[in-house]
Amino acid sequence: MLRNLAKTIAVVVGSTLLATLAVNAFDFRDHYHTLLGGLLFSTQSFQSTCPNNMVHVSQTLNPFCIDMYEVSAHEACTYQDPKSADESIFNLSDTACIPVANKERMPWRHVTRDLAERACVQAGKRLPTPNEWFVAAFGTPDLSNGWNEEDCNVAYNREKGVSETGGGTRCISSAGAYDMIGNVWEWGDGTVNMGMYTNSILPASGFVTEASQNGLAYTTGTEKSANYFNDRFWTDSNIEAGIMRGGYFNNYDDAGLYATYAASPETFNGDALGFRCVVSVESK
């Protein structure tokens, strides 16, 4: 009887270990929009650790909170919807003007990478790393056609251009962050220097055919890849470029989880480029 009990315990323990290994080996590239993804990135029990309107991302070595929506200008800001970098600079001259993550607001655009970083710091936060952005975006439906107003805004499918934050009920990640794909490109931390990111040479512009664990392409091609949802990668090996993620309202199926634009300097700003912030938290 004791022998049978020992066998049963061994089977249970072995099965648990195998299941754990299977989860750890889970391939983000091909299966991100699954029930398992939702379970892995469930945040309901962790929301109290995050500031207001931020969502907790725990399934990473260094847990963090990320803004639930693309940020907009706080009501204390002079310009609620800045139309130029100068207006963003004027906003940030007032320390009471900080980025906030609220629903049904126009995203704060016309910010350079440094201005976006400064805005996050002014709120006690920072820009997300490439890995943080990718993990937080994991699970967002990356459609290639058939978009409507509840989907991610990548094909003028909500309004003629930028839409208010949180406008698509289906454009939500497993962590609970809205509009990680489309609406506006989002600045992230990091610099691509003459085609190099950290110690890696990035591929030429093209469709993503393979990607690293942070979602950045490491091979590209001239044909769309269904494995990477037809997402596109842009780079310029002749400049020092910032890193923008996700795509914008006119990228169609080029936008997505793996869509990255690293072909403009960090001083670039425009109507289709915004940001969101993160804050580190201690793992529980």
C-alpha positions, 0 to 999 in steps of 0.5 A: 500500500505504501509502495502504491502511495509512493508511486502516486506521489511520484507521478503527481510530482513528475507531472507537475514538473513537466507542466512547469517545464512546458509553461517555461518553454512556451513559445511566445511567437506562435501561441501568444493569443491563447487561454494560457497566455491569459492565465500566465499574464493574469493581473487581477490579484496584483492590481493593488501593487500598481498606481491608479490606471496601471496594470501589473505584469508579473511573468517576467524576471523583474515585475512592473506596472505599465499604463493601462492606456496611451498617456494623455496630458493631465488637467493641470497641463496648459495644452491638453492636446499638444500640437507641437514639440514646443507645446509639449516642452511648455507643458513640462515646464510646469511640474504639475503637468504629468502624463496620465493614463485615462480612458477616452482622452486624446493621446499625448503626441508631438513628443521627442523620445527625450520629452517622453522620457522626461514626462514619465520621470516627472510622474515618477515613472520611466519609459518601458524597455523593449522587453517590457513593452513586448511582454505587456503587449502580449495577447493583444489580437494582431489581426491581418484584416477585417478590422472594425471599431472595437479592434485595434486602430490600424486601418482608420477603423475607428476614426479618421486618424488618432482615436481616443484612448481605450476606444476598442474593447477588443484591443487589449493585452493579456495584462489588461493594457489597451491599444498596445497595437495601433492608434499611435506608435509608442516610444520605448527606452533604448537607442539603435546606433547605426543599425546596432541595438546593444551588441546585435546587428538589426536586420534590414527593413522588411517583414518580420520572419524571426524575432528575439525574446523582446519582440525585435526582429532578428531576421526579415524578408520581402514576403509577409510571414503569417507566423509573425502576423504580417508585422513589419520592421523598419530601420536605418543603419545610417542614423542613431534612431529611437525605438517605436513599437506597435504601429499606428492608425494607418499601418494596416497589417504592418502594425502589430506585436512585432512592428517596430520603427527604428528609422527616425532620430530620437528628436522626431515627433509627430501626430502619430507618435505617443508613449506610455510609462512603466514603474518597477515593483517588487515581486511578491 
